[in-house]
Amino acid sequence: MSRKSPVAAACPCGSGLAYTLCCQPFHGMSAFPPTAEALMRSRYSAFALKHAEYLRFSWHPDTCPESLDLDDEPLKWLGLTIVSTDKGLAGDLEGRVEFVARYKAGGRAGRLAEKSRFVRFDGRWVYLDGEVNA
């Protein structure tokens, strides 16, 4: 049985597209996500694939942590569901994306539900902050 090559593998963000056609160009910083939702999806994929440099780049400098070490993170990200979006389109200056991300840690399933805020910074979308839902 053959395994899918990473090039043809589905994008972790759940878009249904291959990673190379979806989030990889953003992770390589050869393109910027055109909407707040696209940025949210690319950030989820970056967490799943442990691309800390991209996560810091896509975070607003006022709220970005000084360091981000994903190598010791025990989470395995399992899937992303976009619940709703508010603004965050090409002509907007801000937007919100509500999502649920499923994960497994230490053999136990979990979920992160958040309403994230995104803003334009230097002509591109960045993550500002989020409100975690209990």
PyMOL commands that place a pseudoatom at each C-alpha (Angstrom):
pseudoatom trace, name=CA, resn=MET, resi=1, chain=A, elem=C, hetatm=0, pos=[0.000, 0.000, 0.000]
pseudoatom trace, name=CA, resn=SER, resi=2, chain=A, elem=C, hetatm=0, pos=[1.400, 3.402, -0.923]
pseudoatom trace, name=CA, resn=ARG, resi=3, chain=A, elem=C, hetatm=0, pos=[1.260, 6.482, 1.252]
pseudoatom trace, name=CA, resn=LYS, resi=4, chain=A, elem=C, hetatm=0, pos=[0.255, 9.896, -0.047]
pseudoatom trace, name=CA, resn=SER, resi=5, chain=A, elem=C, hetatm=0, pos=[3.187, 12.155, -0.687]
pseudoatom trace, name=CA, resn=PRO, resi=6, chain=A, elem=C, hetatm=0, pos=[3.231, 15.356, 1.388]
pseudoatom trace, name=CA, resn=VAL, resi=7, chain=A, elem=C, hetatm=0, pos=[2.763, 17.301, -1.850]
pseudoatom trace, name=CA, resn=ALA, resi=8, chain=A, elem=C, hetatm=0, pos=[-0.588, 15.610, -2.601]
pseudoatom trace, name=CA, resn=ALA, resi=9, chain=A, elem=C, hetatm=0, pos=[-1.708, 15.400, 1.030]
pseudoatom trace, name=CA, resn=ALA, resi=10, chain=A, elem=C, hetatm=0, pos=[-4.904, 17.171, 2.004]
pseudoatom trace, name=CA, resn=CYS, resi=11, chain=A, elem=C, hetatm=0, pos=[-4.445, 20.453, 3.826]
pseudoatom trace, name=CA, resn=PRO, resi=12, chain=A, elem=C, hetatm=0, pos=[-4.858, 20.114, 7.593]
pseudoatom trace, name=CA, resn=CYS, resi=13, chain=A, elem=C, hetatm=0, pos=[-7.279, 23.087, 7.609]
pseudoatom trace, name=CA, resn=GLY, resi=14, chain=A, elem=C, hetatm=0, pos=[-10.047, 20.927, 6.142]
pseudoatom trace, name=CA, resn=SER, resi=15, chain=A, elem=C, hetatm=0, pos=[-10.603, 22.983, 2.994]
pseudoatom trace, name=CA, resn=GLY, resi=16, chain=A, elem=C, hetatm=0, pos=[-10.570, 19.845, 0.843]
pseudoatom trace, name=CA, resn=LEU, resi=17, chain=A, elem=C, hetatm=0, pos=[-7.646, 21.175, -1.192]
pseudoatom trace, name=CA, resn=ALA, resi=18, chain=A, elem=C, hetatm=0, pos=[-4.131, 19.789, -1.324]
pseudoatom trace, name=CA, resn=TYR, resi=19, chain=A, elem=C, hetatm=0, pos=[-1.773, 21.473, 1.139]
pseudoatom trace, name=CA, resn=THR, resi=20, chain=A, elem=C, hetatm=0, pos=[0.340, 22.791, -1.768]
pseudoatom trace, name=CA, resn=LEU, resi=21, chain=A, elem=C, hetatm=0, pos=[-2.702, 24.613, -3.181]
pseudoatom trace, name=CA, resn=CYS, resi=22, chain=A, elem=C, hetatm=0, pos=[-4.088, 25.820, 0.129]
pseudoatom trace, name=CA, resn=CYS, resi=23, chain=A, elem=C, hetatm=0, pos=[-1.961, 26.857, 3.127]
pseudoatom trace, name=CA, resn=GLN, resi=24, chain=A, elem=C, hetatm=0, pos=[1.569, 26.041, 1.968]
pseudoatom trace, name=CA, resn=PRO, resi=25, chain=A, elem=C, hetatm=0, pos=[2.029, 29.277, -0.056]
pseudoatom trace, name=CA, resn=PHE, resi=26, chain=A, elem=C, hetatm=0, pos=[1.109, 31.255, 3.080]
pseudoatom trace, name=CA, resn=HIS, resi=27, chain=A, elem=C, hetatm=0, pos=[3.445, 29.192, 5.254]
pseudoatom trace, name=CA, resn=GLY, resi=28, chain=A, elem=C, hetatm=0, pos=[6.239, 29.842, 2.761]
pseudoatom trace, name=CA, resn=MET, resi=29, chain=A, elem=C, hetatm=0, pos=[5.286, 33.523, 2.901]
pseudoatom trace, name=CA, resn=SER, resi=30, chain=A, elem=C, hetatm=0, pos=[5.129, 33.702, -0.873]
pseudoatom trace, name=CA, resn=ALA, resi=31, chain=A, elem=C, hetatm=0, pos=[1.509, 34.880, -0.566]
pseudoatom trace, name=CA, resn=PHE, resi=32, chain=A, elem=C, hetatm=0, pos=[-0.740, 36.377, 2.123]
pseudoatom trace, name=CA, resn=PRO, resi=33, chain=A, elem=C, hetatm=0, pos=[-4.184, 35.034, 3.040]
pseudoatom trace, name=CA, resn=PRO, resi=34, chain=A, elem=C, hetatm=0, pos=[-6.821, 37.199, 1.313]
pseudoatom trace, name=CA, resn=THR, resi=35, chain=A, elem=C, hetatm=0, pos=[-9.405, 36.933, 4.129]
pseudoatom trace, name=CA, resn=ALA, resi=36, chain=A, elem=C, hetatm=0, pos=[-9.527, 36.544, 7.900]
pseudoatom trace, name=CA, resn=GLU, resi=37, chain=A, elem=C, hetatm=0, pos=[-10.947, 33.030, 7.456]
pseudoatom trace, name=CA, resn=ALA, resi=38, chain=A, elem=C, hetatm=0, pos=[-8.086, 32.048, 5.149]
pseudoatom trace, name=CA, resn=LEU, resi=39, chain=A, elem=C, hetatm=0, pos=[-5.654, 33.337, 7.777]
pseudoatom trace, name=CA, resn=MET, resi=40, chain=A, elem=C, hetatm=0, pos=[-7.476, 31.350, 10.482]
pseudoatom trace, name=CA, resn=ARG, resi=41, chain=A, elem=C, hetatm=0, pos=[-7.216, 28.187, 8.372]
pseudoatom trace, name=CA, resn=SER, resi=42, chain=A, elem=C, hetatm=0, pos=[-3.531, 28.813, 7.653]
pseudoatom trace, name=CA, resn=ARG, resi=43, chain=A, elem=C, hetatm=0, pos=[-2.818, 29.349, 11.357]
pseudoatom trace, name=CA, resn=TYR, resi=44, chain=A, elem=C, hetatm=0, pos=[-4.601, 26.110, 12.283]
pseudoatom trace, name=CA, resn=SER, resi=45, chain=A, elem=C, hetatm=0, pos=[-2.498, 24.266, 9.687]
pseudoatom trace, name=CA, resn=ALA, resi=46, chain=A, elem=C, hetatm=0, pos=[0.635, 25.949, 11.053]
pseudoatom trace, name=CA, resn=PHE, resi=47, chain=A, elem=C, hetatm=0, pos=[-0.173, 24.691, 14.551]
pseudoatom trace, name=CA, resn=ALA, resi=48, chain=A, elem=C, hetatm=0, pos=[-0.843, 21.194, 13.165]
pseudoatom trace, name=CA, resn=LEU, resi=49, chain=A, elem=C, hetatm=0, pos=[2.424, 21.204, 11.192]
pseudoatom trace, name=CA, resn=LYS, resi=50, chain=A, elem=C, hetatm=0, pos=[4.426, 23.054, 13.876]
pseudoatom trace, name=CA, resn=HIS, resi=51, chain=A, elem=C, hetatm=0, pos=[5.331, 26.117, 11.786]
pseudoatom trace, name=CA, resn=ALA, resi=52, chain=A, elem=C, hetatm=0, pos=[6.096, 28.495, 14.657]
pseudoatom trace, name=CA, resn=GLU, resi=53, chain=A, elem=C, hetatm=0, pos=[7.825, 31.083, 12.453]
pseudoatom trace, name=CA, resn=TYR, resi=54, chain=A, elem=C, hetatm=0, pos=[4.668, 31.526, 10.355]
pseudoatom trace, name=CA, resn=LEU, resi=55, chain=A, elem=C, hetatm=0, pos=[2.476, 31.718, 13.448]
pseudoatom trace, name=CA, resn=ARG, resi=56, chain=A, elem=C, hetatm=0, pos=[4.573, 34.540, 14.874]
pseudoatom trace, name=CA, resn=PHE, resi=57, chain=A, elem=C, hetatm=0, pos=[4.603, 36.314, 11.471]
pseudoatom trace, name=CA, resn=SER, resi=58, chain=A, elem=C, hetatm=0, pos=[0.801, 36.087, 11.261]
pseudoatom trace, name=CA, resn=TRP, resi=59, chain=A, elem=C, hetatm=0, pos=[0.302, 37.420, 14.817]
pseudoatom trace, name=CA, resn=HIS, resi=60, chain=A, elem=C, hetatm=0, pos=[-0.140, 41.130, 15.564]
pseudoatom trace, name=CA, resn=PRO, resi=61, chain=A, elem=C, hetatm=0, pos=[3.098, 42.434, 17.127]
pseudoatom trace, name=CA, resn=ASP, resi=62, chain=A, elem=C, hetatm=0, pos=[1.197, 43.939, 20.086]
pseudoatom trace, name=CA, resn=THR, resi=63, chain=A, elem=C, hetatm=0, pos=[-0.151, 40.524, 21.183]
pseudoatom trace, name=CA, resn=CYS, resi=64, chain=A, elem=C, hetatm=0, pos=[2.427, 38.095, 19.792]
pseudoatom trace, name=CA, resn=PRO, resi=65, chain=A, elem=C, hetatm=0, pos=[4.314, 36.058, 22.399]
pseudoatom trace, name=CA, resn=GLU, resi=66, chain=A, elem=C, hetatm=0, pos=[8.074, 36.600, 22.552]
pseudoatom trace, name=CA, resn=SER, resi=67, chain=A, elem=C, hetatm=0, pos=[8.671, 32.950, 21.745]
pseudoatom trace, name=CA, resn=LEU, resi=68, chain=A, elem=C, hetatm=0, pos=[6.611, 30.039, 20.571]
pseudoatom trace, name=CA, resn=ASP, resi=69, chain=A, elem=C, hetatm=0, pos=[7.928, 26.507, 20.980]
pseudoatom trace, name=CA, resn=LEU, resi=70, chain=A, elem=C, hetatm=0, pos=[5.661, 23.944, 19.340]
pseudoatom trace, name=CA, resn=ASP, resi=71, chain=A, elem=C, hetatm=0, pos=[8.172, 21.095, 19.400]
pseudoatom trace, name=CA, resn=ASP, resi=72, chain=A, elem=C, hetatm=0, pos=[7.321, 20.211, 23.000]
pseudoatom trace, name=CA, resn=GLU, resi=73, chain=A, elem=C, hetatm=0, pos=[3.589, 20.645, 22.470]
pseudoatom trace, name=CA, resn=PRO, resi=74, chain=A, elem=C, hetatm=0, pos=[1.883, 17.291, 23.180]
pseudoatom trace, name=CA, resn=LEU, resi=75, chain=A, elem=C, hetatm=0, pos=[-1.186, 18.107, 21.078]
pseudoatom trace, name=CA, resn=LYS, resi=76, chain=A, elem=C, hetatm=0, pos=[-2.131, 16.325, 17.887]
pseudoatom trace, name=CA, resn=TRP, resi=77, chain=A, elem=C, hetatm=0, pos=[-4.551, 18.487, 15.937]
pseudoatom trace, name=CA, resn=LEU, resi=78, chain=A, elem=C, hetatm=0, pos=[-7.396, 16.455, 14.418]
pseudoatom trace, name=CA, resn=GLY, resi=79, chain=A, elem=C, hetatm=0, pos=[-9.688, 18.877, 12.616]
pseudoatom trace, name=CA, resn=LEU, resi=80, chain=A, elem=C, hetatm=0, pos=[-11.021, 22.393, 12.216]
pseudoatom trace, name=CA, resn=THR, resi=81, chain=A, elem=C, hetatm=0, pos=[-14.621, 23.568, 11.874]
pseudoatom trace, name=CA, resn=ILE, resi=82, chain=A, elem=C, hetatm=0, pos=[-15.386, 27.178, 11.014]
pseudoatom trace, name=CA, resn=VAL, resi=83, chain=A, elem=C, hetatm=0, pos=[-18.578, 28.078, 12.904]
pseudoatom trace, name=CA, resn=SER, resi=84, chain=A, elem=C, hetatm=0, pos=[-19.065, 31.631, 11.629]
pseudoatom trace, name=CA, resn=THR, resi=85, chain=A, elem=C, hetatm=0, pos=[-17.317, 34.640, 10.144]
pseudoatom trace, name=CA, resn=ASP, resi=86, chain=A, elem=C, hetatm=0, pos=[-18.059, 38.332, 10.499]
pseudoatom trace, name=CA, resn=LYS, resi=87, chain=A, elem=C, hetatm=0, pos=[-16.400, 40.700, 8.043]
pseudoatom trace, name=CA, resn=GLY, resi=88, chain=A, elem=C, hetatm=0, pos=[-12.755, 39.888, 7.344]
pseudoatom trace, name=CA, resn=LEU, resi=89, chain=A, elem=C, hetatm=0, pos=[-13.045, 40.126, 3.566]
pseudoatom trace, name=CA, resn=ALA, resi=90, chain=A, elem=C, hetatm=0, pos=[-10.587, 41.732, 1.172]
pseudoatom trace, name=CA, resn=GLY, resi=91, chain=A, elem=C, hetatm=0, pos=[-11.908, 45.292, 1.682]
pseudoatom trace, name=CA, resn=ASP, resi=92, chain=A, elem=C, hetatm=0, pos=[-12.364, 45.088, 5.462]
pseudoatom trace, name=CA, resn=LEU, resi=93, chain=A, elem=C, hetatm=0, pos=[-9.977, 46.320, 8.154]
pseudoatom trace, name=CA, resn=GLU, resi=94, chain=A, elem=C, hetatm=0, pos=[-11.073, 43.796, 10.773]
pseudoatom trace, name=CA, resn=GLY, resi=95, chain=A, elem=C, hetatm=0, pos=[-12.878, 40.502, 11.006]
pseudoatom trace, name=CA, resn=ARG, resi=96, chain=A, elem=C, hetatm=0, pos=[-13.916, 37.761, 13.387]
pseudoatom trace, name=CA, resn=VAL, resi=97, chain=A, elem=C, hetatm=0, pos=[-13.862, 34.019, 12.926]
pseudoatom trace, name=CA, resn=GLU, resi=98, chain=A, elem=C, hetatm=0, pos=[-15.480, 31.591, 15.334]
pseudoatom trace, name=CA, resn=PHE, resi=99, chain=A, elem=C, hetatm=0, pos=[-14.056, 28.080, 15.143]
pseudoatom trace, name=CA, resn=VAL, resi=100, chain=A, elem=C, hetatm=0, pos=[-13.767, 24.736, 16.876]
pseudoatom trace, name=CA, resn=ALA, resi=101, chain=A, elem=C, hetatm=0, pos=[-10.466, 22.861, 16.664]
pseudoatom trace, name=CA, resn=ARG, resi=102, chain=A, elem=C, hetatm=0, pos=[-10.325, 19.234, 17.788]
pseudoatom trace, name=CA, resn=TYR, resi=103, chain=A, elem=C, hetatm=0, pos=[-7.173, 17.708, 19.236]
pseudoatom trace, name=CA, resn=LYS, resi=104, chain=A, elem=C, hetatm=0, pos=[-5.791, 14.762, 21.143]
pseudoatom trace, name=CA, resn=ALA, resi=105, chain=A, elem=C, hetatm=0, pos=[-3.390, 15.111, 24.075]
pseudoatom trace, name=CA, resn=GLY, resi=106, chain=A, elem=C, hetatm=0, pos=[-2.135, 12.251, 26.189]
pseudoatom trace, name=CA, resn=GLY, resi=107, chain=A, elem=C, hetatm=0, pos=[-4.631, 9.884, 24.608]
pseudoatom trace, name=CA, resn=ARG, resi=108, chain=A, elem=C, hetatm=0, pos=[-7.576, 12.138, 25.497]
pseudoatom trace, name=CA, resn=ALA, resi=109, chain=A, elem=C, hetatm=0, pos=[-9.715, 14.031, 22.998]
pseudoatom trace, name=CA, resn=GLY, resi=110, chain=A, elem=C, hetatm=0, pos=[-10.324, 17.746, 23.455]
pseudoatom trace, name=CA, resn=ARG, resi=111, chain=A, elem=C, hetatm=0, pos=[-11.604, 20.785, 21.660]
pseudoatom trace, name=CA, resn=LEU, resi=112, chain=A, elem=C, hetatm=0, pos=[-10.723, 24.450, 21.508]
pseudoatom trace, name=CA, resn=ALA, resi=113, chain=A, elem=C, hetatm=0, pos=[-13.606, 26.800, 20.703]
pseudoatom trace, name=CA, resn=GLU, resi=114, chain=A, elem=C, hetatm=0, pos=[-12.642, 30.406, 20.105]
pseudoatom trace, name=CA, resn=LYS, resi=115, chain=A, elem=C, hetatm=0, pos=[-13.918, 33.652, 18.629]
pseudoatom trace, name=CA, resn=SER, resi=116, chain=A, elem=C, hetatm=0, pos=[-10.795, 35.153, 17.060]
pseudoatom trace, name=CA, resn=ARG, resi=117, chain=A, elem=C, hetatm=0, pos=[-10.225, 38.771, 16.061]
pseudoatom trace, name=CA, resn=PHE, resi=118, chain=A, elem=C, hetatm=0, pos=[-8.167, 39.624, 12.998]
pseudoatom trace, name=CA, resn=VAL, resi=119, chain=A, elem=C, hetatm=0, pos=[-7.022, 43.025, 11.747]
pseudoatom trace, name=CA, resn=ARG, resi=120, chain=A, elem=C, hetatm=0, pos=[-5.096, 44.457, 8.842]
pseudoatom trace, name=CA, resn=PHE, resi=121, chain=A, elem=C, hetatm=0, pos=[-1.461, 45.223, 9.647]
pseudoatom trace, name=CA, resn=ASP, resi=122, chain=A, elem=C, hetatm=0, pos=[1.093, 46.296, 7.035]
pseudoatom trace, name=CA, resn=GLY, resi=123, chain=A, elem=C, hetatm=0, pos=[-1.420, 45.447, 4.310]
pseudoatom trace, name=CA, resn=ARG, resi=124, chain=A, elem=C, hetatm=0, pos=[-2.035, 41.852, 5.419]
pseudoatom trace, name=CA, resn=TRP, resi=125, chain=A, elem=C, hetatm=0, pos=[-4.319, 40.006, 7.810]
pseudoatom trace, name=CA, resn=VAL, resi=126, chain=A, elem=C, hetatm=0, pos=[-2.936, 39.191, 11.270]
pseudoatom trace, name=CA, resn=TYR, resi=127, chain=A, elem=C, hetatm=0, pos=[-4.364, 37.502, 14.350]
pseudoatom trace, name=CA, resn=LEU, resi=128, chain=A, elem=C, hetatm=0, pos=[-5.008, 40.024, 17.129]
pseudoatom trace, name=CA, resn=ASP, resi=129, chain=A, elem=C, hetatm=0, pos=[-6.602, 38.000, 19.930]
pseudoatom trace, name=CA, resn=GLY, resi=130, chain=A, elem=C, hetatm=0, pos=[-9.388, 35.613, 20.758]
pseudoatom trace, name=CA, resn=GLU, resi=131, chain=A, elem=C, hetatm=0, pos=[-12.052, 34.789, 23.291]
pseudoatom trace, name=CA, resn=VAL, resi=132, chain=A, elem=C, hetatm=0, pos=[-12.018, 31.122, 24.264]
pseudoatom trace, name=CA, resn=ASN, resi=133, chain=A, elem=C, hetatm=0, pos=[-15.492, 29.632, 24.695]
pseudoatom trace, name=CA, resn=ALA, resi=134, chain=A, elem=C, hetatm=0, pos=[-15.939, 27.257, 27.613]
for i in range(1, 134): cmd.bond("trace and resi %d" % i, "trace and resi %d" % (i + 1))
show_as sticks, trace
zoom trace
